[in-house]
Amino acid sequence: MKFYRAIDYNLKKTLKELKKQDIEGLESILQKIQGLKELEIYGKMYEGSVLGKKMFALDAQLIVNEKNQNSLITIGFKDLGKFPFYIPPFSDLISFNNLNALYTMILLVYYAHVERELGYNDLQNVYLSGLDNRIIHAMDEFEKTSNVPETDEKYLISLKSLCWENSDAKKLFKKLNYMKSIICQERFRIKYQIGIQRAEDKFILFAAGCNTVNSERDEINENDIIKGYKTYFKLISTDITKYKATSLKIGVENSDNGYLVCDKCLEYYKLQPGESLDDFIEECECGGRLKYHYNIDWLN
Protein backbone atom coordinates (compact mmCIF):
# COMPACT_ATOMS: atom_id res chain seq x y z
CA MET A 1 0.00 0.00 0.00
CA LYS A 2 2.87 2.37 0.86
CA PHE A 3 4.39 1.54 -2.54
CA TYR A 4 1.34 2.79 -4.46
CA ARG A 5 1.03 5.89 -2.25
CA ALA A 6 4.63 6.73 -3.12
CA ILE A 7 3.89 6.27 -6.82
CA ASP A 8 0.86 8.55 -6.57
CA TYR A 9 2.93 11.19 -4.81
CA ASN A 10 5.70 11.02 -7.43
CA LEU A 11 3.16 11.26 -10.24
CA LYS A 12 1.54 14.37 -8.77
CA LYS A 13 4.94 15.92 -8.17
CA THR A 14 6.09 15.25 -11.73
CA LEU A 15 2.83 16.56 -13.19
CA LYS A 16 3.11 19.75 -11.11
CA GLU A 17 6.68 20.32 -12.30
CA LEU A 18 5.70 19.81 -15.94
CA LYS A 19 2.73 22.16 -15.74
CA LYS A 20 5.07 24.96 -14.67
CA GLN A 21 6.98 24.72 -17.96
CA ASP A 22 5.98 27.13 -20.69
CA ILE A 23 6.31 24.85 -23.72
CA GLU A 24 3.85 25.03 -26.60
CA GLY A 25 1.79 21.86 -26.90
CA LEU A 26 2.89 20.43 -23.54
CA GLU A 27 -0.51 20.77 -21.84
CA SER A 28 -2.20 18.78 -24.60
CA ILE A 29 0.42 16.04 -24.32
CA LEU A 30 -0.07 15.82 -20.55
CA GLN A 31 -3.82 15.40 -21.04
CA LYS A 32 -3.31 12.64 -23.62
CA ILE A 33 -0.84 10.80 -21.40
CA GLN A 34 -3.38 10.84 -18.59
CA GLY A 35 -5.97 9.62 -21.08
CA LEU A 36 -4.02 6.38 -21.51
CA LYS A 37 -5.69 5.24 -18.27
CA GLU A 38 -8.86 4.46 -20.19
CA LEU A 39 -7.98 4.55 -23.90
CA GLU A 40 -9.50 1.40 -25.40
CA ILE A 41 -7.14 1.06 -28.36
CA TYR A 42 -4.18 1.30 -26.00
CA GLY A 43 -5.48 -1.65 -24.01
CA LYS A 44 -5.59 -3.72 -27.20
CA MET A 45 -2.04 -2.66 -28.08
CA TYR A 46 -0.93 -3.80 -24.64
CA GLU A 47 -2.63 -7.16 -25.18
CA GLY A 48 -0.67 -7.57 -28.41
CA SER A 49 2.60 -6.78 -26.66
CA VAL A 50 1.87 -9.45 -24.04
CA LEU A 51 1.13 -12.00 -26.76
CA GLY A 52 4.50 -11.37 -28.37
CA LYS A 53 5.14 -13.95 -31.09
CA LYS A 54 1.67 -15.39 -30.51
CA MET A 55 0.34 -12.21 -32.10
CA PHE A 56 1.30 -13.68 -35.49
CA ALA A 57 -0.27 -16.47 -37.54
CA LEU A 58 1.70 -19.62 -38.43
CA ASP A 59 3.16 -17.98 -41.52
CA ALA A 60 4.68 -15.19 -39.41
CA GLN A 61 8.10 -16.71 -39.99
CA LEU A 62 7.92 -14.92 -43.33
CA ILE A 63 8.26 -11.65 -41.47
CA VAL A 64 12.00 -11.99 -42.17
CA ASN A 65 11.30 -11.72 -45.89
CA GLU A 66 9.31 -8.52 -45.45
CA LYS A 67 12.08 -6.97 -43.38
CA ASN A 68 14.64 -7.87 -46.02
CA GLN A 69 12.49 -6.27 -48.72
CA ASN A 70 12.23 -3.06 -46.72
CA SER A 71 15.18 -0.95 -47.87
CA LEU A 72 14.95 1.31 -44.81
CA ILE A 73 15.53 -1.59 -42.43
CA THR A 74 18.40 -2.84 -44.62
CA ILE A 75 20.29 0.45 -44.65
CA GLY A 76 19.35 1.13 -41.03
CA PHE A 77 20.90 -2.15 -39.92
CA LYS A 78 24.03 -1.19 -41.84
CA ASP A 79 24.39 2.47 -40.85
CA LEU A 80 22.83 2.81 -37.39
CA GLY A 81 24.55 1.60 -34.24
CA LYS A 82 23.21 -1.59 -32.69
CA PHE A 83 24.31 -1.13 -29.09
CA PRO A 84 21.19 -1.89 -26.97
CA PHE A 85 21.66 1.00 -24.52
CA TYR A 86 22.61 4.66 -24.76
CA ILE A 87 25.96 4.88 -23.00
CA PRO A 88 27.97 7.82 -24.38
CA PRO A 89 30.53 7.90 -25.83
CA PHE A 90 30.24 4.20 -26.66
CA SER A 91 26.83 4.41 -28.35
CA ASP A 92 24.65 6.85 -30.26
CA LEU A 93 21.52 8.57 -28.97
CA ILE A 94 19.54 7.22 -31.96
CA SER A 95 20.35 3.63 -32.91
CA PHE A 96 18.87 0.78 -34.95
CA ASN A 97 16.81 -0.13 -31.87
CA ASN A 98 14.94 3.18 -32.23
CA LEU A 99 14.23 2.50 -35.90
CA ASN A 100 13.07 -1.01 -35.04
CA ALA A 101 10.72 0.47 -32.42
CA LEU A 102 8.93 2.30 -35.25
CA TYR A 103 7.87 -1.06 -36.71
CA THR A 104 7.05 -2.51 -33.30
CA MET A 105 4.61 0.34 -32.70
CA ILE A 106 3.09 0.01 -36.19
CA LEU A 107 2.62 -3.73 -35.61
CA LEU A 108 0.92 -3.17 -32.25
CA VAL A 109 -1.40 -0.48 -33.59
CA TYR A 110 -2.24 -2.65 -36.61
CA TYR A 111 -3.00 -5.60 -34.34
CA ALA A 112 -5.16 -3.44 -32.08
CA HIS A 113 -7.35 -2.48 -35.03
CA VAL A 114 -7.79 -5.90 -36.65
CA GLU A 115 -8.03 -7.76 -33.30
CA ARG A 116 -6.80 -11.06 -34.72
CA GLU A 117 -3.55 -12.83 -35.51
CA LEU A 118 -1.47 -11.00 -38.09
CA GLY A 119 -0.98 -12.94 -41.32
CA TYR A 120 1.32 -12.59 -44.29
CA ASN A 121 -0.69 -9.85 -46.03
CA ASP A 122 -0.78 -7.87 -42.79
CA LEU A 123 2.99 -7.98 -42.54
CA GLN A 124 3.25 -6.85 -46.15
CA ASN A 125 1.15 -3.83 -45.21
CA VAL A 126 3.22 -3.07 -42.11
CA TYR A 127 6.62 -3.27 -43.79
CA LEU A 128 5.95 -2.38 -47.41
CA SER A 129 3.13 0.19 -47.46
CA GLY A 130 5.39 3.23 -47.12
CA LEU A 131 3.80 4.23 -43.81
CA ASP A 132 7.25 4.26 -42.23
CA ASN A 133 8.44 7.01 -44.59
CA ARG A 134 5.23 8.96 -44.06
CA ILE A 135 5.81 8.98 -40.30
CA ILE A 136 9.49 9.84 -40.59
CA HIS A 137 9.02 12.83 -42.90
CA ALA A 138 5.48 14.04 -42.12
CA MET A 139 5.37 13.16 -38.41
CA ASP A 140 1.88 13.70 -36.95
CA GLU A 141 0.71 14.90 -40.39
CA PHE A 142 1.35 11.50 -42.00
CA GLU A 143 -2.34 11.04 -42.82
CA LYS A 144 -2.45 14.28 -44.79
CA THR A 145 0.73 13.72 -46.76
CA SER A 146 1.40 11.19 -49.51
CA ASN A 147 4.33 12.77 -51.36
CA VAL A 148 7.28 12.09 -49.06
CA PRO A 149 10.90 11.32 -49.95
CA GLU A 150 12.55 7.97 -49.39
CA THR A 151 14.64 7.80 -46.25
CA ASP A 152 18.18 7.28 -47.48
CA GLU A 153 21.58 6.56 -45.98
CA LYS A 154 22.37 10.28 -45.58
CA TYR A 155 19.22 10.78 -43.50
CA LEU A 156 20.04 7.88 -41.18
CA ILE A 157 23.60 9.08 -40.70
CA SER A 158 22.18 12.46 -39.67
CA LEU A 159 19.96 10.67 -37.12
CA LYS A 160 22.95 8.79 -35.80
CA SER A 161 24.85 12.05 -35.21
CA LEU A 162 22.17 13.69 -33.07
CA CYS A 163 22.64 14.76 -29.46
CA TRP A 164 20.60 16.62 -26.83
CA GLU A 165 20.49 20.41 -27.17
CA ASN A 166 20.66 20.78 -23.40
CA SER A 167 19.74 19.11 -20.13
CA ASP A 168 16.25 20.66 -20.23
CA ALA A 169 15.31 18.69 -23.34
CA LYS A 170 16.65 15.48 -21.84
CA LYS A 171 14.81 16.08 -18.55
CA LEU A 172 11.52 16.80 -20.37
CA PHE A 173 11.81 13.51 -22.24
CA LYS A 174 12.52 11.59 -19.04
CA LYS A 175 9.72 13.25 -17.06
CA LEU A 176 7.10 12.62 -19.74
CA ASN A 177 8.20 9.02 -20.05
CA TYR A 178 8.09 8.63 -16.28
CA MET A 179 4.59 10.06 -16.11
CA LYS A 180 3.44 7.72 -18.89
CA SER A 181 5.09 4.79 -17.14
CA ILE A 182 3.39 5.47 -13.79
CA ILE A 183 -0.04 5.93 -15.32
CA CYS A 184 0.27 2.71 -17.32
CA GLN A 185 1.60 0.79 -14.32
CA GLU A 186 -1.55 1.81 -12.47
CA ARG A 187 -3.63 0.42 -15.35
CA PHE A 188 -1.70 -2.76 -16.12
CA ARG A 189 0.27 -3.12 -12.87
CA ILE A 190 3.88 -4.27 -12.98
CA LYS A 191 3.33 -6.26 -16.20
CA TYR A 192 3.54 -2.97 -18.10
CA GLN A 193 7.29 -2.99 -17.56
CA ILE A 194 7.66 -6.06 -19.78
CA GLY A 195 5.10 -4.78 -22.28
CA ILE A 196 5.35 -1.92 -24.70
CA GLN A 197 7.04 0.72 -22.54
CA ARG A 198 10.52 0.36 -24.01
CA ALA A 199 9.24 0.35 -27.57
CA GLU A 200 7.15 3.45 -26.87
CA ASP A 201 10.05 5.39 -25.38
CA LYS A 202 12.43 4.40 -28.20
CA PHE A 203 9.86 5.30 -30.84
CA ILE A 204 9.11 8.71 -29.31
CA LEU A 205 12.83 9.52 -29.18
CA PHE A 206 13.17 8.32 -32.79
CA ALA A 207 10.28 10.57 -33.87
CA ALA A 208 11.82 13.51 -31.99
CA GLY A 209 15.09 12.84 -33.78
CA CYS A 210 13.33 12.74 -37.15
CA ASN A 211 11.77 16.13 -36.45
CA THR A 212 15.25 17.45 -35.66
CA VAL A 213 16.69 16.15 -38.94
CA ASN A 214 13.65 17.36 -40.90
CA SER A 215 14.31 20.82 -39.46
CA GLU A 216 17.95 20.56 -40.57
CA ARG A 217 19.32 20.68 -37.02
CA ASP A 218 21.63 18.33 -35.15
CA GLU A 219 20.43 18.79 -31.55
CA ILE A 220 17.14 17.50 -30.11
CA ASN A 221 15.29 20.22 -28.21
CA GLU A 222 12.11 20.40 -26.13
CA ASN A 223 9.90 21.14 -29.12
CA ASP A 224 11.19 18.02 -30.84
CA ILE A 225 10.12 15.96 -27.81
CA ILE A 226 6.62 17.47 -28.01
CA LYS A 227 6.51 16.65 -31.73
CA GLY A 228 7.65 13.11 -31.00
CA TYR A 229 4.80 12.66 -28.54
CA LYS A 230 2.31 14.21 -30.97
CA THR A 231 3.41 11.70 -33.60
CA TYR A 232 3.07 8.86 -31.11
CA PHE A 233 -0.49 9.80 -30.18
CA LYS A 234 -1.44 10.37 -33.82
CA LEU A 235 -0.17 6.89 -34.69
CA ILE A 236 -2.03 5.06 -31.92
CA SER A 237 -5.27 6.91 -32.71
CA THR A 238 -5.22 6.14 -36.46
CA ASP A 239 -6.60 3.07 -38.22
CA ILE A 240 -3.43 2.32 -40.15
CA THR A 241 -4.84 -0.84 -41.74
CA LYS A 242 -5.86 1.38 -44.67
CA TYR A 243 -2.20 1.65 -45.68
CA LYS A 244 -1.61 -1.24 -48.05
CA ALA A 245 1.55 -2.66 -49.59
CA THR A 246 2.05 -1.58 -53.18
CA SER A 247 1.52 -5.22 -54.20
CA LEU A 248 0.24 -8.13 -52.18
CA LYS A 249 3.48 -9.98 -52.50
CA ILE A 250 6.63 -8.36 -53.81
CA GLY A 251 8.52 -10.49 -56.32
CA VAL A 252 5.82 -13.19 -56.49
CA GLU A 253 2.85 -13.55 -58.80
CA ASN A 254 -0.16 -11.79 -57.35
CA SER A 255 -2.27 -14.85 -58.09
CA ASP A 256 -0.58 -16.61 -55.17
CA ASN A 257 -2.10 -14.66 -52.30
CA GLY A 258 -2.47 -17.41 -49.73
CA TYR A 259 -5.38 -19.28 -48.21
CA LEU A 260 -8.06 -19.04 -45.56
CA VAL A 261 -8.12 -22.26 -43.56
CA CYS A 262 -10.72 -23.31 -40.98
CA ASP A 263 -8.99 -24.37 -37.75
CA LYS A 264 -11.75 -26.91 -37.10
CA CYS A 265 -12.73 -28.72 -40.33
CA LEU A 266 -9.56 -27.66 -42.24
CA GLU A 267 -11.56 -26.65 -45.31
CA TYR A 268 -9.76 -23.89 -47.19
CA TYR A 269 -10.32 -21.10 -49.71
CA LYS A 270 -7.65 -19.72 -52.05
CA LEU A 271 -7.59 -15.93 -51.94
CA GLN A 272 -7.91 -14.14 -55.26
CA PRO A 273 -5.85 -11.06 -56.24
CA GLY A 274 -6.85 -8.10 -54.09
CA GLU A 275 -8.62 -10.22 -51.46
CA SER A 276 -7.59 -10.50 -47.82
CA LEU A 277 -8.94 -11.94 -44.58
CA ASP A 278 -10.61 -8.60 -43.87
CA ASP A 279 -12.99 -9.23 -46.79
CA PHE A 280 -14.49 -12.32 -45.15
CA ILE A 281 -16.34 -13.22 -41.98
CA GLU A 282 -14.03 -14.86 -39.45
CA GLU A 283 -16.17 -17.97 -38.85
CA CYS A 284 -16.52 -21.04 -41.06
CA GLU A 285 -19.90 -22.68 -41.62
CA CYS A 286 -18.85 -25.44 -39.21
CA GLY A 287 -18.28 -22.91 -36.43
CA GLY A 288 -14.50 -22.93 -36.68
CA ARG A 289 -12.32 -19.85 -37.09
CA LEU A 290 -10.82 -18.85 -40.44
CA LYS A 291 -7.09 -18.14 -40.32
CA TYR A 292 -4.73 -16.91 -43.01
CA HIS A 293 -1.87 -19.12 -44.26
CA TYR A 294 0.59 -18.29 -47.00
CA ASN A 295 0.56 -21.92 -48.17
CA ILE A 296 -1.22 -25.14 -47.25
CA ASP A 297 1.68 -27.58 -47.67
CA TRP A 298 1.26 -28.49 -44.01
CA LEU A 299 -2.22 -29.90 -44.77
CA ASN A 300 -0.74 -32.67 -46.91
N, C-alpha and C positions, 0 to 999 in steps of 0.2 A: 504494500500500500504506500509506504514511504517512497518507493521507487517511482511510482506513477505521479505522486505529488511533486516530486523533484522535476520530473519531465514537464509537468504542467507549468511549473514555475519558470523553468528555462525557456519554454515556448513563449510565455507571456513576456518575458524579459527580452527575448530576441525580437519579437514582434514590435515591442515598444521602441527598441533601438532602430529598427528599420523604418518605422513610421516617422522618425525624426529626420530622416534623410530626404533632401529635396532633389529627387531624381525623377525625371519625366517617365511616366508609365509604371513606376514602382508600385503605387497603390493598387492598380488593376492586377498586377502580378500577385500581390499579397492576397487579394480576394480570391483569385483563381486557385492559389495554393491551398487556401483554407477550404475551397470548394471540393478538393479531392476527397474530403471526408465522406461525401455522399455521391460523387460522380459515378453513374452507372457504368459507363464505358471503361472507366479506369479499373473498376472491379473485375471486369472481364479480361482486361489486359493483364491484371495481376494473376488471374486464374491461368492464363496462357503461360506466364513466366514460371508458375509452379509446375505445370505439366512438362516443361522443358522439351525434350525430344518427343514426348508423347503427343505434343501438339501437331506433329506431322503424320501424314498417312504413310503406308508401307513404302511408297515410292519416294519418300523424302530423302533417301540416300542420293537421289539425283540432284539434290541441292548443290553438290560440289560442281556439277556441270554448269549450273546457272551462275555460280560465283565465278567460274573460269571464263564464262562468256561476258561477264561484266568487266569492261575495260577499266573502270574506275577502281574496282577492287584489285585488279591485276597490278596497275601502276602504284596503287596505294601500298600494297604489300611490298613492292620494290623500293619505294621512295620514302615511306614514313617509318619512323622508328617502331620497334616492336617490343620495347621494354614495357612490362605490365604496369609499372608505377612511375609517377613523376618524381624523380629524384635528381634535381639539378646538381652538378652539370652532366650527369651520366645519362639523362634522358630528356626528351623534348616535352614541352607542355602539351602539344597536340601530337598524338601518335596514331598508329594503325588501329589501336584499340578504340579510339574515338570515332574513326571512320566506320569501324565494324559496328559500333553502337547505333549508328544511323540505321543500319539494316535490321538490327535487333528491335529497335523501336517500330520500324515500319512493319515488321513481321507481327509484333504484338498488337498493333492497332488493326492490322488486316484481320488477324484471328478474332479480335474482339467484335468485329463487324460481321464476319461470316458465321461465327459461333459453331465451328465444326473443325475437324482435322484439315490441315492444309495439304492439298495435293500438288501434283506437278504443275498444272496450269497456274495455280496460286503463286507458286514460287517463281514461275516465269514473270508474272505480273509484278512481284516484289522486286526482283533483281533486274528486269529488262524493260520496264515500262518508261524509264526516264524520270521517274519521280525523285530519285536521288539527286539528279542535277537540278530539278526544279527547286528542291529544298535548299540546296547549297547556294544557288545564285539568286533565288527570289525570296528565300526565307519564309516569313509568315504570309507572303503574298503568292505562294506557290500555286494556289488555285486560280489566280487571276492571270498568270503568266504561262505562256506555252513556248515562247521563243527565247530559250536560254542557251548559253554556250556549253560545250562539253568541258568537263573538268579535266584539265590536262596535267602533265607532270610539273609544269611551272607553277600552277596553282597550288598543288600539294606541297611543293618545296617551300612556297610562301607560308603555308599553314604550319609546316614543321619549324619554321624560323620564328614563330610568334613568341612573345613573352607578355607578362602583365605590365600594364602602364604604370601602376603603383600599387601600394598595399591596400588602398581603398577598394579597388576593383576586385582584388583577390578576396578581401574580407566580405564584400557583398555577395560574391559567388558562394562562399562557404556558409554565410548566414542563411541565404535563401535555401540552399541545399539542406541545411540543418533543420530549418522550419518544415520543409517538405518531408523530411525523414521522420520527424516527431509526429506530425499529423498522420502520416501513413502507418507508423507503428501503432498509433492509437486505433486505427481502423483494422489493420491486419495482424497486430501484435508483433512479436519478435520475428515472425516468419518473413516479414517485409525485408529484413536485412539480406535474406538469401533470394529475394525476388528480383524486382526490376530496378532497384535503387541505383546500383552501379551503372547500369546501362543508361538510365535517365541522366545521371550526373555527367557521364562522359559525352552523351549526345548534346546536352545543353552547352557544355564547354565547346564542343565541336561546332555547333551552330554559332556561338559567340565568335569563335575564331573565323568562321566563314564570313560573318558580317564585317570583321576587321579587314580581311583580305579584299572583300568586295568594295570596301571604302578606301582601298589602297593605303592601308596603314599596317604597321608591324607590331603594335602593342594593343592588347585587349583592355578596353576601358569599361566603366560601369554601364554605359549605354549599350555596349555590345552584349553584356550579360542580360540586360533587359530584353534585347532583341532575341537572344538565345532562348529565353523563357517564353517569349511571345511565339516563337517558332514551334517550340515544344507543345504549347497549349493548342496552337492551330492544328498541329499534326494529330494530336489525340482526339480532337473534336471533329475531324473530317473523315467522311467515308471514303477512304482511299482505294476501295475495291473497284472504283470506276476507272482507275489508271491501269490500262491493259498493256501487255507486252506488244511490241510492234508486229510480232507473229506468234502464233501459239507455240511454236517450237522452232527455235533458230537452228538452221542447218539440217532440218529434217522435213520431209514432205508433210504439209499441213493435213493430209488425209489421215495421218497416224496421230490422232489426238488423245488416245487412251480409251479407257473403258469405265463404265459404272458397274460395280459388282455388288450384289446383295450379300451381306455378311451372314445371311441365314440359309437361303436356298441356293446361293452361288450362281444364280442366273445373271447374265451380264448383257450390257448394251454398249456397242461401239459408238463413241462420240463422233459426230460429223464435224467438218470444218466450221469453226465459229461457235460451236456448242461447248458448254462447260457444266459442271455440277450445279451451278446456280440457276440453270435453266430448267431444272427438274425438281420434283418433290423429293424429299429425302427418304421416303419410305417406299419399299417394294410392296407389291400386291400381297405377298405372303406375310407382311408385317415386319420384315427385316429392314435394315438400314442400308441405303445405297452409299458406297464409298468409291472414291476415284482411285484408279490404278493405271499407271502408264502402260503396263502390259499385263497379260493374263497367263504368262508362261507357267506361273506357279500353280495354276488350276489343273495343268496336265499331269 
